[in-house]
């Protein structure tokens, strides 16, 4: 399956999920899950070769830097992963405890990470070398540092959310959806691990060529989207009176 097909399928799953969950933007305990899906969709779109060939060209004319759309997409991933954690913590802790935990262990690291990412992105091949697929840009010291920082942060955030899911799965009513979310989180962490390994071992880059990263990243987005849509449909069945 080509990368373009994989991206199209993922975006279709995300679009369908957002349509199913369209009323949840005003629902306090559901909006984080919906925001996660929307941001993952934005990230996949901005990282796609299509975005590089269109939006990327415009951004280069404005900034003089290549691949800015990919950097923005990666920022979307960080916020999306943070939203996953927020959604998980909201099911386990009271509001005050959740806000404290989120600010200390999620919001602060993510806030520090984003400007540091911009610095490492701007100083190396990330902004100097153009490829339609950013995963195919050859790494130098600064781009390797960029990938390690980005993927390390995402692994931390996804792992933090997964830890909360492990607690949730003890509840028989939540076990199935928690297991699916865990699978999606592991898929996201595998995408990040693959990217870290290839950035540290340049000889592997032309062999892997971004394909495995795309497979795991798209699987993460599609699974989260489909599971969240299914979860919401189950919840709404309890709210809609049966017709006889």
C-alpha positions in Angstrom: 0.0 0.0 0.0 1.4 3.4 -1.0 1.9 6.2 1.5 -0.7 8.3 -0.3 -3.3 5.6 0.1 -2.5 5.1 3.7 -2.8 8.8 4.4 -6.1 8.9 2.5 -7.6 6.0 4.5 -6.5 7.6 7.8 -7.9 11.0 6.9 -11.2 9.3 5.9 -11.4 7.5 9.3 -10.7 10.7 11.1 -13.3 12.7 9.1 -15.9 10.1 9.8 -15.1 10.1 13.5 -15.3 13.9 13.7 -18.7 13.8 12.0 -20.0 11.1 14.4 -18.6 13.1 17.4 -19.5 16.6 16.1 -21.7 17.4 19.1 -19.0 16.6 21.6 -17.2 20.0 21.1 -19.5 21.4 23.7 -19.2 18.4 26.0 -16.6 19.0 28.7 -15.6 15.3 29.3 -15.6 14.4 25.6 -14.0 17.5 23.9 -10.4 16.3 24.7 -10.9 13.1 22.8 -12.4 14.9 19.8 -9.6 17.5 19.9 -7.1 14.6 19.8 -8.7 13.2 16.7 -8.9 16.6 14.9 -5.2 17.4 15.7 -4.0 14.0 14.5 -5.9 14.6 11.3 -4.3 18.0 10.9 -0.8 16.5 11.7 -1.2 13.7 9.1 -2.4 16.2 6.5 0.4 18.7 7.1 3.0 16.0 7.0 1.8 14.5 3.8 3.7 15.0 0.5 0.7 16.9 -0.9 1.1 19.5 1.9 4.8 19.8 1.2 4.2 20.4 -2.5 1.5 23.0 -1.9 1.3 24.6 1.6 5.1 24.1 2.0 5.9 26.1 -1.1 3.9 29.0 0.2 5.4 28.9 3.7 8.9 28.8 2.1 8.2 32.0 0.2 7.1 33.6 3.5 9.8 32.3 5.8 12.7 31.1 3.7 12.6 27.8 5.5 11.6 24.4 4.0 9.3 21.9 5.7 7.6 24.4 8.0 4.3 22.7 7.5 5.9 19.5 8.9 7.1 21.3 12.0 3.5 22.6 12.5 2.2 19.1 12.0 4.6 17.8 14.7 3.4 20.5 17.1 -0.2 19.3 16.4 1.0 15.8 17.4 2.3 17.1 20.7 -1.0 18.8 21.6 -2.9 15.7 20.4 -0.9 13.5 22.7 -1.5 15.9 25.5 -5.2 15.8 24.8 -5.1 12.0 25.1 -3.6 12.3 28.6 -6.2 15.0 29.6 -9.0 12.7 28.5 -7.5 9.7 30.4 -6.9 11.6 33.6 -10.3 13.1 33.5 -11.8 9.6 33.9 -9.6 8.8 36.9 -9.2 11.9 39.1 -11.4 14.7 40.4 -11.1 18.0 38.6 -8.6 19.7 40.9 -6.3 16.8 41.1 -6.5 16.3 37.3 -5.7 19.9 36.6 -2.6 19.8 38.9 -1.3 16.5 37.4 -1.9 17.7 33.8 -0.2 21.1 34.4 2.9 19.6 36.1 3.5 16.4 34.1 2.0 17.2 30.6 1.4 20.9 29.9 4.8 22.1 31.2 7.0 19.6 29.3 5.0 20.1 26.1 5.2 23.9 26.4 9.0 23.7 26.9 9.4 21.2 24.0 7.8 23.2 21.3 10.2 26.2 21.2 13.2 24.0 21.6 12.0 21.9 18.6 11.7 25.1 16.6 15.4 26.0 17.4 16.7 22.5 16.4 14.5 22.5 13.3 15.8 25.9 12.1 19.5 25.2 12.7 19.9 22.0 10.6 18.7 20.1 7.6 15.1 20.2 8.7 14.7 23.8 7.4 17.5 23.6 4.7 16.8 20.5 2.7 13.5 19.9 0.9 11.8 16.6 0.5 8.1 16.0 -0.3 8.2 13.5 2.6 10.0 15.0 5.6 10.9 11.5 6.9 13.3 11.2 3.9 15.3 14.4 4.7 18.8 13.1 5.6 19.6 13.8 9.3 22.5 15.9 10.5 23.3 16.7 14.2 20.5 19.2 14.6 17.8 17.2 12.8 18.8 14.1 14.8 18.4 16.2 17.9 15.0 17.4 16.6 13.7 13.8 16.0 15.0 12.6 19.4 13.4 15.5 21.3 10.1 15.3 19.4 9.7 11.5 19.5 11.0 11.3 23.1 8.3 13.8 24.1 5.6 11.9 22.3 6.7 8.6 23.8 6.5 10.2 27.2 3.1 11.7 26.6 1.6 8.5 25.0 3.2 6.4 27.8 1.7 8.7 30.5 -1.8 8.3 28.8 -1.3 4.5 28.5 -0.5 4.2 32.2 -3.9 5.8 32.9 -5.5 3.4 30.4 -4.1 0.5 32.3 -6.0 1.7 35.4 -9.2 2.2 33.4 -9.1 -1.3 31.9 -9.6 -2.8 35.4 -13.3 -1.6 35.1 -15.1 -4.3 33.0 -17.2 -1.6 31.3 -14.1 0.3 30.1 -11.9 -2.6 29.4 -12.5 -2.9 25.7 -12.1 0.7 24.8 -9.1 1.0 27.1 -7.5 -1.9 25.3 -8.1 -0.3 21.9 -6.7 3.0 23.1 -3.6 1.2 24.5 -3.1 -0.5 21.2 -3.3 2.9 19.4 -0.8 4.4 21.9 1.6 1.6 21.4 1.4 2.1 17.7 2.2 5.7 18.1 5.2 4.9 20.3 6.4 2.4 17.8 6.4 5.1 15.1 8.4 7.4 17.4 10.9 4.6 18.3 11.4 3.8 14.6 12.1 7.4 13.8 14.6 7.7 16.7 16.5 4.5 15.6 16.7 5.7 12.0 17.9 9.2 13.0 20.7 7.6 15.1 21.7 5.1 12.5 21.7 7.0 9.2 22.5 3.8 7.2 19.0 2.6 7.9 17.3 5.7 6.6 17.3 4.8 2.9 16.1 1.3 3.8 13.2 2.3 6.0 12.6 5.5 4.0 9.8 6.6 6.3 7.4 3.8 5.4 7.3 2.1 8.8 6.8 5.4 10.6 3.9 6.2 8.3 2.3 2.8 8.9 2.5 3.1 12.7 1.5 6.8 12.8 -1.5 6.3 10.5 -2.5 3.2 12.5 -2.4 5.3 15.7 -4.6 8.0 14.2 -7.1 5.7 12.5 -7.5 3.5 15.6 -8.0 6.4 17.9 -10.6 7.9 15.5 -12.6 4.7 15.0 -12.5 3.8 18.7 -13.6 7.2 19.7 -16.5 7.2 17.2 -17.6 3.8 18.4 -17.4 4.8 22.0 -19.6 7.9 21.4 -22.2 5.9 19.4 -22.5 3.5 22.4 -22.9 6.3 24.8 -25.6 8.0 22.7 -27.6 4.8 22.5 -28.3 5.2 26.2 -29.4 8.8 25.7 -31.8 8.1 22.8 -35.2 6.6 23.9 -36.1 3.3 22.2 -38.8 3.4 19.5 -41.5 0.8 19.7 
